Amino acid sequence: MAVWLVLEETCGCRRAPSYALASRRALADLAPEMLAGLRPARARRYPRRLAAALEQRSSEEGLRSC
């Protein structure tokens, strides 16, 4: 049985969403048509959405959280 190991937890860190926003800005400069009409999600929802995505992925792959 596989287990997820967390090397660094950044969910509670304010800089974690800024990495996603910086990537989005770079993509907007390179390929603005890909992001036309889309807006980033609110940063306050980020930790909850990340946790839900990890839980869903791990359950799909038969993994469990510690």
Secondary structure, 3 states (H helix, E strand, C coil): CCECCCCCCCCCCCHHHHHHHHHHHHHHHHCHHHHCCCCCCCHHHHHHHHHHHHHHHHHHCCCECC
